[in-house]
């Protein structure tokens, strides 16, 4: 099930150190639900077709210069109509103080007014980036997420199959833990997923027979990482003698998470297989494929050339 998130306006104010020029009566309960930010230039001129009142509205130097040329009565009418749409808040950039008419209409319609000292383009772009990450679609999956040679490797498989034990062996080899048992996955773009651990279990691993260990304290802070992109999914399954496994790796397998296709390897295990080494090779092989080199295809082409020459 995909979770939907919202961002409290108070969190945005703290994150960007915004000043509150006027706080609406519902200020502490206002939540942002869309990642886009708008500059209502056309709306100040009276054009409200396609206006999106769910967005945070930002006024910069251009908009405020335009408003200064209006008479106090015209400014009151303009702000009265703008604030009547009850958007989450109005942010005025470049440390420009809101005029009397602005605050009067904000009070009338109970809309929060904020200020900041940054330039308009900077504050708009950074707020959009912040909201995009905070509001990204997300899902929680059972598994272990490791960073192996810079690749985010998500280990999946039935409970007790050895994912956490493989993670500990990878830690001993110098790789880093992102999450154990529960992995929060969020879609940060149409082709990219970011994985992290829930805050309550961050840096912890559970090992059957030993219990819970704190990886950061046992192996050092260099052994953990807060989040990482998910570049490869490795599904660990028990070896089945009745199943035919791909010996060459010619068939590219993918798993779809939140609408994003991620490369997947299915690794059957039996007692004695060194899973950590296999995972290291899987990560490096996936990295090579992203760089344009595919060993399985090269090997197949080499075999085909050999037979063609011998039969020719």
C-alpha positions as CSV (number, residue, x, y, z in Angstrom):
1,X,0.0,0.0,0.0
2,X,1.4,3.4,-1.0
3,X,1.4,6.0,1.8
4,X,0.4,9.6,1.0
5,X,2.2,12.3,2.9
6,X,1.7,16.0,3.7
7,X,4.1,18.6,5.1
8,X,3.1,20.9,8.0
9,X,3.6,24.5,7.2
10,X,5.3,24.9,10.5
11,X,8.0,22.4,9.4
12,X,8.6,24.4,6.2
13,X,9.0,27.6,8.3
14,X,11.5,25.9,10.6
15,X,13.4,24.3,7.7
16,X,13.9,27.6,5.8
17,X,14.0,29.9,8.8
18,X,11.0,31.9,7.5
19,X,9.5,34.8,9.3
20,X,5.8,34.8,10.2
21,X,4.3,38.3,9.3
22,X,0.8,37.1,10.1
23,X,-0.3,33.7,11.5
24,X,-3.7,32.5,10.6
25,X,-5.8,31.0,13.4
26,X,-5.2,27.5,11.8
27,X,-1.5,28.2,11.3
28,X,-0.3,25.1,13.3
29,X,-2.7,22.8,11.4
30,X,-2.0,23.9,7.8
31,X,-0.4,21.2,5.7
32,X,1.1,21.3,2.2
33,X,0.0,18.5,0.0
34,X,1.4,19.5,-3.4
35,X,5.1,20.0,-4.4
36,X,4.6,22.9,-6.7
37,X,5.0,26.5,-5.7
38,X,3.3,29.3,-7.6
39,X,4.1,33.0,-8.3
40,X,0.7,34.6,-8.8
41,X,1.7,37.3,-11.3
42,X,-1.3,36.9,-13.6
43,X,-3.6,36.6,-10.6
44,X,-2.5,40.0,-9.4
45,X,-3.7,41.3,-12.8
46,X,-7.1,39.7,-12.3
47,X,-6.7,36.4,-14.3
48,X,-7.7,33.5,-12.1
49,X,-8.4,30.8,-14.7
50,X,-6.4,27.6,-13.9
51,X,-5.4,29.0,-10.6
52,X,-4.2,26.3,-8.2
53,X,-5.1,27.3,-4.6
54,X,-3.4,24.2,-3.1
55,X,0.0,25.6,-3.8
56,X,2.2,27.9,-1.7
57,X,2.1,31.3,-3.3
58,X,5.3,33.4,-3.6
59,X,5.7,37.1,-4.3
60,X,9.0,38.4,-5.4
61,X,10.5,41.7,-6.5
62,X,8.6,41.9,-9.8
63,X,5.2,41.2,-8.2
64,X,5.8,43.6,-5.3
65,X,7.0,46.3,-7.7
66,X,3.8,45.9,-9.7
67,X,1.7,46.2,-6.5
68,X,3.5,49.4,-5.4
69,X,2.2,51.1,-8.6
70,X,-1.4,50.5,-7.6
71,X,-3.4,52.8,-5.4
72,X,-4.2,51.6,-1.8
73,X,-7.7,50.9,-2.9
74,X,-6.6,48.9,-5.9
75,X,-4.2,46.9,-3.7
76,X,-6.9,46.1,-1.3
77,X,-9.1,44.8,-4.1
78,X,-6.3,42.8,-5.5
79,X,-5.3,41.2,-2.2
80,X,-9.0,40.7,-1.3
81,X,-9.6,38.6,-4.4
82,X,-6.2,36.7,-4.1
83,X,-6.7,35.8,-0.4
84,X,-10.3,34.7,-1.0
85,X,-8.9,31.5,-2.6
86,X,-7.6,30.3,0.8
87,X,-4.3,28.9,-0.3
88,X,-1.9,27.5,2.4
89,X,0.2,30.7,2.8
90,X,1.7,33.7,1.0
91,X,5.5,34.0,1.1
92,X,7.2,37.3,0.3
93,X,10.8,37.0,-0.8
94,X,13.8,39.4,-0.7
95,X,12.9,40.6,2.8
96,X,10.2,42.9,1.3
97,X,7.8,43.9,4.1
98,X,4.1,43.3,3.4
99,X,2.1,46.5,3.1
100,X,-0.9,47.4,5.2
101,X,-3.5,46.3,2.5
102,X,-1.8,42.9,2.3
103,X,-2.0,42.2,6.0
104,X,-5.5,43.6,6.3
105,X,-6.8,41.2,3.6
106,X,-4.8,38.3,5.0
107,X,-6.5,38.9,8.4
108,X,-9.9,39.2,6.7
109,X,-9.5,35.8,4.9
110,X,-7.4,34.2,7.6
111,X,-4.4,33.4,5.4
112,X,-0.9,33.1,6.8
113,X,1.8,35.6,5.4
114,X,5.5,34.6,5.6
115,X,8.7,36.5,4.7
116,X,12.3,35.5,3.8
117,X,15.5,37.2,2.9
118,X,16.5,34.9,0.0
119,X,16.0,35.8,-3.7
120,X,12.7,34.6,-5.2
121,X,14.2,32.1,-7.7
122,X,16.4,30.5,-5.0
123,X,13.6,30.1,-2.4
124,X,11.2,28.8,-5.0
125,X,13.6,26.1,-6.3
126,X,14.7,25.0,-2.9
127,X,11.2,24.7,-1.5
128,X,10.1,22.7,-4.6
129,X,13.1,20.3,-4.1
130,X,12.2,20.0,-0.4
131,X,8.6,19.3,-1.0
132,X,9.3,16.9,-3.8
133,X,11.3,14.8,-1.5
134,X,8.9,15.1,1.5
135,X,5.8,14.4,-0.6
136,X,7.3,11.6,-2.7
137,X,5.1,8.5,-3.0
138,X,6.5,5.8,-0.6
139,X,6.0,2.3,0.5
140,X,7.6,0.0,3.2
141,X,9.0,-3.3,2.1
142,X,10.5,-6.2,4.1
143,X,14.1,-6.6,3.3
144,X,17.7,-5.4,3.9
145,X,19.2,-2.4,2.0
146,X,23.0,-2.2,1.7
147,X,25.4,0.1,-0.2
148,X,27.8,-2.2,-2.0
149,X,30.5,-0.6,-4.1
150,X,28.3,2.5,-4.4
151,X,25.3,0.5,-5.5
152,X,22.1,0.3,-3.4
153,X,21.3,-3.4,-3.2
154,X,17.9,-4.4,-1.7
155,X,17.9,-7.9,-0.4
156,X,14.5,-9.6,-0.4
157,X,13.4,-13.1,0.5
158,X,11.4,-15.0,3.0
159,X,12.0,-14.4,6.7
160,X,15.0,-16.4,8.1
161,X,16.6,-17.1,4.8
162,X,19.8,-15.2,5.8
163,X,19.5,-11.6,4.6
164,X,20.7,-10.1,7.9
165,X,23.6,-12.5,8.1
166,X,24.7,-11.6,4.6
167,X,24.5,-7.9,5.6
168,X,26.8,-8.5,8.5
169,X,29.3,-10.2,6.3
170,X,29.1,-7.3,3.9
171,X,29.7,-4.9,6.8
172,X,32.9,-6.8,7.6
173,X,34.0,-6.3,4.0
174,X,33.6,-2.5,4.3
175,X,30.2,-2.0,2.8
176,X,27.4,0.1,4.5
177,X,24.0,-0.6,6.0
178,X,21.0,1.5,5.2
179,X,18.1,-0.5,6.6
180,X,17.4,-3.9,8.1
181,X,14.1,-5.7,8.2
182,X,11.9,-2.7,7.1
183,X,13.0,-0.5,4.2
184,X,11.1,2.8,3.5
185,X,11.1,3.3,-0.3
186,X,10.1,6.6,-1.9
187,X,9.9,7.6,-5.5
188,X,12.0,10.6,-6.0
189,X,11.7,10.7,-9.8
190,X,10.1,8.7,-12.6
191,X,13.2,6.5,-12.8
192,X,14.7,6.6,-9.3
193,X,13.9,5.1,-5.9
194,X,15.4,6.1,-2.6
195,X,15.5,3.7,0.4
196,X,16.0,4.5,4.1
197,X,15.3,3.0,7.5
198,X,12.4,3.9,9.8
199,X,13.8,6.2,12.5
200,X,13.0,3.7,15.3
201,X,15.2,0.9,13.8
202,X,17.9,3.0,12.1
203,X,21.4,1.5,12.4
204,X,20.1,-1.7,14.0
205,X,20.3,-5.3,12.8
206,X,18.6,-8.3,14.3
207,X,20.5,-11.6,14.2
208,X,18.7,-14.7,15.2
209,X,20.4,-16.3,18.2
210,X,22.3,-13.1,19.1
211,X,19.6,-10.5,19.1
212,X,19.7,-6.8,18.1
213,X,23.0,-5.1,17.5
214,X,23.8,-1.4,16.9
215,X,25.9,-1.4,13.7
216,X,27.1,2.2,14.1
217,X,28.5,1.5,17.6
218,X,29.9,-2.0,16.8
219,X,31.5,-1.2,13.4
220,X,31.7,2.6,13.5
221,X,29.7,5.4,12.0
222,X,31.3,4.7,8.6
223,X,29.4,1.4,8.4
224,X,26.0,3.1,8.2
225,X,24.2,5.5,5.8
226,X,20.9,7.2,6.2
227,X,19.6,6.7,2.7
228,X,20.7,5.5,-0.7
229,X,19.2,5.0,-4.2
230,X,18.0,1.5,-4.9
231,X,19.9,0.2,-8.0
232,X,19.5,-3.5,-7.7
233,X,17.0,-5.9,-6.1
234,X,18.4,-9.3,-5.1
235,X,15.7,-11.9,-4.3
236,X,17.3,-14.7,-2.2
237,X,15.4,-18.0,-2.6
238,X,16.1,-21.6,-1.4
239,X,17.6,-23.8,-4.1
240,X,15.0,-25.9,-5.9
241,X,16.2,-28.8,-7.9
242,X,13.1,-28.7,-10.0
243,X,13.7,-25.1,-11.1
244,X,15.8,-24.3,-14.2
245,X,18.0,-21.2,-13.4
246,X,19.5,-18.9,-15.9
247,X,23.2,-19.9,-16.1
248,X,24.4,-17.1,-18.4
249,X,22.4,-14.1,-17.2
250,X,21.2,-13.2,-20.7
251,X,17.6,-12.6,-19.5
252,X,17.3,-9.1,-17.9
253,X,14.9,-9.4,-15.0
254,X,13.2,-6.4,-13.4
255,X,10.8,-5.8,-10.5
256,X,8.4,-2.9,-10.4
257,X,8.2,-0.8,-7.3
258,X,6.0,2.3,-7.2
259,X,5.9,2.2,-11.0
260,X,9.8,2.2,-11.4
261,X,11.5,-0.8,-13.0
262,X,14.5,-1.9,-11.0
263,X,17.0,-4.6,-12.2
264,X,16.6,-7.9,-10.2
265,X,18.7,-10.9,-9.7
266,X,17.2,-14.1,-8.2
267,X,19.9,-16.0,-6.3
268,X,19.2,-19.5,-5.2
269,X,21.2,-20.5,-2.1
270,X,22.3,-23.8,-0.5
271,X,24.5,-24.5,2.5
272,X,28.0,-23.5,1.7
273,X,27.4,-20.7,-0.8
274,X,29.2,-17.5,0.1
275,X,26.3,-15.1,-0.2
276,X,28.3,-12.0,0.6
277,X,30.8,-12.6,-2.3
278,X,27.9,-13.3,-4.7
279,X,26.2,-10.0,-3.7
280,X,29.5,-8.1,-4.3
281,X,29.7,-9.6,-7.7
282,X,26.1,-8.8,-8.4
283,X,26.6,-5.2,-7.5
284,X,29.7,-4.8,-9.6
285,X,28.0,-6.6,-12.5
286,X,25.0,-4.3,-12.3
287,X,27.3,-1.3,-12.3
288,X,29.1,-2.6,-15.4
289,X,25.7,-3.0,-17.2
290,X,24.8,0.6,-16.4
291,X,28.1,1.7,-17.9
292,X,27.3,-0.2,-21.1
293,X,29.2,-3.5,-20.6
294,X,27.4,-6.9,-20.5
295,X,29.6,-9.9,-19.9
296,X,26.9,-12.4,-20.7
297,X,26.2,-10.9,-24.1
298,X,29.9,-10.6,-24.9
299,X,30.5,-14.2,-23.9
300,X,27.5,-15.4,-26.0
301,X,28.7,-13.4,-29.1
302,X,32.2,-14.9,-28.6
303,X,30.8,-18.4,-28.5
304,X,28.6,-17.7,-31.6
305,X,31.7,-16.4,-33.5
306,X,33.6,-19.5,-32.5
307,X,31.0,-21.9,-33.9
308,X,30.5,-19.8,-37.0
309,X,34.2,-19.9,-37.8
310,X,34.5,-23.7,-37.2
311,X,31.4,-24.4,-39.3
312,X,32.4,-21.9,-42.0
